[in-house]
Amino acid sequence: MQELDDYIDRMENLPPSPRILPPLLQLLNQPDVDSDRVVRLITLDASLTVAVLKLCNNAALGSSVKIDDLGHAVTRLGFQQVYQLVAAICGGRTITPKQAGYGLDAGELWRHSVVAAVAAQAIARDTDVNESTAFTAGLLHDIGKIVLSQALEGRYAAVLEEVETRHRSLLEAEKSLLGVQHAEVGARLLSRWDFPANLVAAVCFHLDPGAAVPHERLAACVYLGNVVSNFMGHGYGHYAYAFHGQADALRILGLDAEALPRYMIRTQERYAEVEALTCLR
Amino acid sequence: MASPSITGFQHKVVVGIADLSVSNNPNVILTTYALGSCLGIVIYDPVAKVGGLLHAMLPDSTIDPAKAAKQPAMFIDTGVPALFRAAYEMRAEKHRVHIYVVGGAQIMDSSGFFNIGRRNYEAVTGIFTRHALQTYAEQVGGMVNRTVYLNLGTGVVSLKISGKNEEVILCRS
């Protein structure tokens, strides 16, 4: 833990914290959500409020009726949908810049993350896992790459050697070259930002969901969401596909092998939504 | 850098995931971004100067026949015939077309549960074998994401690998 904190503390240009998301997630998980509290919390951030209203009126995401205040948005679309718009806007602010160390252009990691989030949410819905948490974890699962990108810049050859010659995954290559890897760094960052323990565990073990006990179901949703996004071509940069297949993820959720193609089809059906969420700025 | 043609400006026509496009416009560059485990199937008739590009996602339409009826390009088994039919309508001929296959990325998986890239490739080679067709060139598998271009004016098929800036030529028709 100390090693991760030291690593994060040494970094300049940490991504901005999506600090509204932890309290919102907490509110959302209460049995009787007080809509006024949700609206008050969001409206503290004026630019966020404007962005949410804009998305509410996007044909792919919102309602057919014009929505011009946040209270109306919550009544019309429901908390879950409004929360997801907020999560997408905050996540986009954090994840959009380019990460040269991974060969990622601006917006590529964000597109990968949105597709993973949409897929993870669909899987969560079918397997009785909290959808909003799965969606958020999908959006933020690679946030550690933003922290490590700088350290990997100029070390392309070394990572390539680890991956291609020694057959190591990207995570293993990072660990051997830097002493830390992006999943644990991202999880530590989210924990420092007060995200709930289940989301932190799911991000930490998004490439090894069996190790996320007792949050392995959420982690399995994020793992499969990540696989769907990569398979559908949203694995960008140098080593996006250098990770291990974990059949465990399917077993944990009680899914068969054909689940993966089925979720690829369902995710493709939501591409208009993905488009709207990736063109936020 | 692309050079402007005499008859008009060269432009990209983007083929999305689970979609296909054919053209005989020599100014068009058919393009599909980021194949992942999907397969890009390119055909080009150098005599008729007709070409097509399919970006298929999954091997087998039996998983969702209703979807295949609406969107045949999603699956190899329905997308490949649709691609050839569309090219024949533009006077391409079967014995003349050059076929290229690109994509089908894989992750590090020995379980076989995540081998959609390989299954896509097996599905397409199965169809080609049944119809006595041969591929002209291919670049398939590996842990990389590929973007493919077909220049209808020259018949050149090129590709770009994610994380690398340069475009490389796969084959000249």
Chai-1 contact restraints between the chains, C-beta under 6 A:
chainA,res_idxA,chainB,res_idxB,connection_type,confidence,min_distance_angstrom,max_distance_angstrom,comment,restraint_id
A,G103,B,G163,contact,1.0,0.0,6.0,A-B,restraint_1
A,N230,B,G36,contact,1.0,0.0,6.0,A-B,restraint_2
A,F231,B,G36,contact,1.0,0.0,6.0,A-B,restraint_3
A,F231,B,S37,contact,1.0,0.0,6.0,A-B,restraint_4
A,F231,B,I116,contact,1.0,0.0,6.0,A-B,restraint_5
A,M232,B,G36,contact,1.0,0.0,6.0,A-B,restraint_6
A,G233,B,A34,contact,1.0,0.0,6.0,A-B,restraint_7
A,G233,B,L35,contact,1.0,0.0,6.0,A-B,restraint_8
A,G233,B,G36,contact,1.0,0.0,6.0,A-B,restraint_9
A,G235,B,G36,contact,1.0,0.0,6.0,A-B,restraint_10
A,G235,B,N145,contact,1.0,0.0,6.0,A-B,restraint_11
A,Y236,B,S162,contact,1.0,0.0,6.0,A-B,restraint_12
A,G237,B,G163,contact,1.0,0.0,6.0,A-B,restraint_13
A,H238,B,G163,contact,1.0,0.0,6.0,A-B,restraint_14
A,Y241,B,A105,contact,1.0,0.0,6.0,A-B,restraint_15
A,Y241,B,I107,contact,1.0,0.0,6.0,A-B,restraint_16
A,Y241,B,M143,contact,1.0,0.0,6.0,A-B,restraint_17
A,A242,B,M143,contact,1.0,0.0,6.0,A-B,restraint_18
A,F243,B,I107,contact,1.0,0.0,6.0,A-B,restraint_19
A,H244,B,M108,contact,1.0,0.0,6.0,A-B,restraint_20
A,G245,B,I107,contact,1.0,0.0,6.0,A-B,restraint_21
A,G245,B,D109,contact,1.0,0.0,6.0,A-B,restraint_22
A,G245,B,S111,contact,1.0,0.0,6.0,A-B,restraint_23
A,G245,B,F114,contact,1.0,0.0,6.0,A-B,restraint_24
A,A247,B,S111,contact,1.0,0.0,6.0,A-B,restraint_25
A,A247,B,F113,contact,1.0,0.0,6.0,A-B,restraint_26
A,A257,B,F113,contact,1.0,0.0,6.0,A-B,restraint_27
A,P261,B,L58,contact,1.0,0.0,6.0,A-B,restraint_28
A,P261,B,I63,contact,1.0,0.0,6.0,A-B,restraint_29
A,I265,B,D64,contact,1.0,0.0,6.0,A-B,restraint_30
A,Q268,B,A18,contact,1.0,0.0,6.0,A-B,restraint_31
